[in-house]
Amino acid sequence: MTFDYDLPTILLAFGLTLLAGLSTGIGGAIGVAHRRPGPGFLAAALGFSAGVMVLVSFVEILPKATEHLGESFGGAGGWLAYGAFFAGIVLIAVIDFLVPNEINPHAAGAVSGASSYQRRSAMMKTGMLTAVALALHNFPEGFATFIASLTDVGIALPILVAIAIHNIPEGVAVAVPLREATGSRMKAFSLATLSGLAEPAGALIGFAILAPILGDATLGISFAAIAGIMVFVSLDKLLPTAVSTGRHHTAIYGLIVGMAVMALSLLILE
């Protein structure tokens, strides 16, 4: 893959990718808007976040991985995709296990009944892992949208608008637990916004370094592993924390709404 574009075209493509990435800040603003989040709000918001991540992993990211790997390895592509998916789960599970218990209260107890320290620690870990998972997802997405913008801005614009729309619930997913952990709206909003900056970072790094070696195989393995990481974070952190508030049904309703919102954004993306 080679590039032969003038500077204004490159700057325009990067600017569009940056705008798409910064839309996580809109989700961050929504996530911190509630003045005093009670158990019901937390259950719904965290369930919503889990729904967003689970659906986008299984409906968008993993199929993309299978498609890319199929281009390189034919019928073996599906095996490699699912292998990389579970490798991503193992990777994040090992990282989760290795974090010291003092800062990683994996089984700190129900959020509603845990100590203030345990509650904040659990929420901080949930928020940070969500931010990392989404940043990993946004990184290759940013490179892809940047390349689309370089190729044809007319085609790229609706794609970027749709990506911006579905980045909003991702910002909510990061901001809600971090707001609860830190007590600071500004910190939660800032970190939610920063997670979206992985998209322009992906554009820059891909343009400068990765383009010569980036192909279907590397993209496919990356997408599949990212899907695994996001599913693990959703099922091991977001959803259990939502349920532990004591509002089980609210958490599940939030999960379903999150799935519906992400499905709508993916339909717009098409």
C-alpha positions in Angstrom: 0.0 0.0 0.0 1.5 3.4 -1.0 0.4 6.9 -0.5 0.6 9.7 -3.1 -1.6 12.6 -1.8 -1.0 16.3 -1.3 -0.9 18.0 2.1 -4.4 19.6 2.0 -5.9 16.2 1.3 -4.0 14.5 4.1 -5.0 17.3 6.5 -8.6 17.1 5.5 -8.7 13.4 6.0 -7.0 13.7 9.4 -9.4 16.5 10.5 -12.5 14.4 9.6 -11.1 11.4 11.5 -10.3 13.6 14.5 -13.9 14.9 14.6 -15.3 11.3 14.5 -13.0 10.3 17.4 -13.9 13.4 19.5 -17.5 12.4 19.4 -16.8 10.1 22.4 -16.7 13.4 24.3 -20.4 13.9 23.6 -21.1 10.5 25.2 -18.8 11.5 28.0 -20.9 14.6 28.6 -24.0 12.6 28.6 -22.5 10.1 31.1 -21.6 12.8 33.6 -24.7 15.0 33.2 -26.6 13.2 35.9 -26.0 15.1 39.2 -26.2 12.3 41.7 -26.2 8.9 40.1 -28.1 6.5 42.2 -28.3 2.7 41.9 -30.9 2.8 39.2 -29.0 5.2 37.0 -25.7 3.2 37.5 -27.4 -0.1 36.7 -29.0 1.3 33.5 -25.9 3.1 32.3 -23.5 0.2 33.0 -25.9 -2.2 31.4 -26.2 0.1 28.5 -22.5 0.2 28.1 -22.2 -3.6 28.2 -24.9 -3.9 25.5 -23.0 -1.5 23.3 -19.8 -3.4 23.6 -21.2 -6.9 23.3 -23.3 -6.1 20.2 -20.5 -4.2 18.4 -18.1 -7.0 19.1 -20.2 -9.9 17.8 -22.1 -8.0 15.0 -19.4 -5.8 13.6 -15.8 -6.5 14.8 -15.7 -10.3 14.8 -17.4 -10.6 11.3 -14.8 -8.1 10.0 -12.0 -10.2 11.4 -13.4 -13.3 9.8 -13.7 -11.5 6.5 -10.2 -10.1 6.5 -8.7 -13.5 7.6 -10.7 -15.3 5.0 -9.1 -13.1 2.3 -5.7 -14.3 3.4 -6.3 -17.9 4.5 -9.5 -19.0 2.9 -11.5 -21.5 4.9 -9.0 -21.4 7.7 -9.8 -17.7 8.3 -12.8 -18.5 10.6 -10.6 -20.8 12.8 -8.0 -18.0 13.1 -10.6 -15.4 13.8 -12.1 -17.3 16.7 -8.7 -18.3 17.9 -7.6 -14.7 18.1 -11.0 -13.8 19.7 -10.3 -16.2 22.6 -6.7 -15.2 22.7 -7.9 -11.6 23.3 -10.1 -12.9 26.2 -7.1 -14.8 27.7 -4.9 -11.7 27.4 -7.2 -9.4 29.2 -8.1 -12.1 31.8 -4.4 -12.5 32.6 -3.9 -8.7 32.9 -6.9 -8.7 35.2 -5.5 -11.5 37.3 -2.1 -9.9 37.6 -3.3 -6.5 38.9 -2.8 -6.5 42.7 -5.9 -7.0 44.8 -5.4 -3.7 46.6 -6.2 -1.9 43.4 -8.2 -4.6 41.8 -11.1 -5.7 44.0 -12.3 -8.4 41.5 -14.8 -9.7 44.0 -15.3 -6.7 46.2 -18.9 -7.6 46.8 -22.1 -5.9 45.8 -21.6 -2.3 44.8 -24.5 -1.2 47.0 -23.1 -3.0 50.0 -19.3 -2.5 49.5 -17.2 0.0 51.4 -16.7 3.4 49.8 -13.1 2.4 48.9 -14.1 -0.9 47.4 -16.8 0.8 45.4 -14.5 3.5 44.0 -11.8 1.0 43.2 -14.2 -1.4 41.4 -15.6 1.5 39.4 -12.2 2.8 38.5 -11.0 -0.5 37.2 -14.2 -1.0 35.2 -13.9 2.5 33.7 -10.2 2.1 32.8 -10.5 -1.3 31.3 -13.5 -0.1 29.2 -11.5 2.9 28.1 -8.5 0.7 27.0 -10.8 -1.8 25.2 -12.6 0.9 23.3 -9.3 2.7 22.5 -8.0 -0.5 21.0 -11.1 -0.8 19.0 -11.0 2.8 17.8 -7.3 2.6 16.8 -7.7 0.5 13.6 -11.1 2.1 13.0 -9.3 5.5 12.8 -6.8 4.2 10.3 -9.6 2.7 8.2 -11.6 5.9 8.2 -8.5 8.0 7.4 -7.8 5.8 4.3 -11.4 6.2 3.2 -11.2 9.9 3.5 -8.0 10.0 1.5 -9.6 7.9 -1.2 -12.9 9.7 -1.7 -14.2 12.4 0.7 -17.7 12.1 -0.7 -17.9 8.5 0.3 -16.0 9.0 3.6 -18.3 11.7 4.9 -21.4 9.6 5.6 -19.2 6.9 7.0 -17.5 9.3 9.4 -20.9 10.7 10.5 -22.1 7.2 11.3 -18.9 6.4 13.2 -19.3 9.6 15.2 -22.8 8.6 16.1 -21.8 5.2 17.3 -18.9 6.6 19.3 -21.3 8.5 21.5 -22.5 5.5 23.5 -18.9 4.4 23.8 -18.1 7.6 25.5 -21.0 6.9 28.0 -19.5 3.5 28.6 -16.2 5.1 29.8 -17.6 8.1 31.6 -20.2 6.6 33.9 -17.9 4.3 36.0 -15.1 6.8 36.1 -17.5 9.5 37.3 -18.6 7.2 40.1 -14.9 6.3 40.9 -13.4 9.7 40.9 -16.3 11.9 41.9 -15.1 14.3 39.2 -17.2 15.1 36.1 -14.2 16.7 34.4 -11.9 13.7 34.9 -14.6 11.3 33.6 -15.4 13.5 30.6 -11.7 14.0 29.8 -10.9 10.3 29.9 -13.9 9.5 27.8 -12.8 12.0 25.2 -9.2 10.8 25.3 -10.4 7.2 24.5 -11.8 8.5 21.2 -8.4 10.1 20.3 -7.2 6.6 19.6 -8.9 7.1 16.2 -6.7 10.0 15.0 -3.8 8.3 16.6 -4.5 5.3 14.5 -4.6 7.4 11.5 -1.3 9.0 12.2 0.6 5.9 13.1 -1.0 3.9 10.3 0.0 6.6 7.8 3.6 6.9 9.2 4.5 3.3 10.1 1.9 0.6 9.6 0.7 1.2 6.0 3.5 -0.8 4.3 2.9 -3.9 6.5 -0.8 -3.7 7.3 -2.8 -6.3 5.4 -5.9 -8.5 5.8 -4.1 -10.9 8.1 -2.9 -8.3 10.7 -6.2 -6.5 10.5 -8.2 -9.6 11.0 -6.2 -10.9 14.0 -6.3 -7.4 15.6 -10.1 -7.1 15.1 -10.8 -10.5 16.6 -8.6 -10.0 19.6 -10.2 -6.6 20.3 -13.6 -8.2 20.1 -12.6 -10.7 22.7 -11.2 -8.0 25.0 -14.4 -6.0 24.7 -16.7 -9.0 25.4 -14.6 -9.9 28.5 -14.8 -6.4 29.9 -18.5 -6.3 29.3 -19.3 -9.7 30.9 -16.7 -9.6 33.7 -16.9 -6.0 34.7 -19.7 -3.9 33.3 -22.7 -6.2 33.6 -21.8 -7.7 37.0 -21.2 -4.2 38.4 -24.5 -3.1 37.0 -26.4 -6.1 38.6 -24.6 -5.7 41.9 -26.4 -2.4 42.4 -29.4 -4.4 43.3 -31.3 -3.3 40.2 -31.1 -6.5 38.2 -34.0 -5.7 35.8 -32.8 -2.2 35.3 -29.4 -3.4 34.3 -30.8 -5.9 31.8 -33.1 -3.2 30.3 -30.1 -0.9 30.0 -28.2 -3.7 28.2 -31.0 -4.2 25.7 -31.3 -0.5 25.0 -27.5 -0.3 24.5 -27.7 -3.1 22.0 -30.6 -1.4 20.2 -28.7 2.0 20.0 -25.6 0.4 18.7 -27.6 -1.7 16.2 -29.2 1.5 14.9 -25.8 3.2 14.6 -24.5 0.3 12.6 -27.5 0.3 10.3 -26.8 4.0 9.7 -23.1 3.2 9.0 -24.2 0.9 6.2 
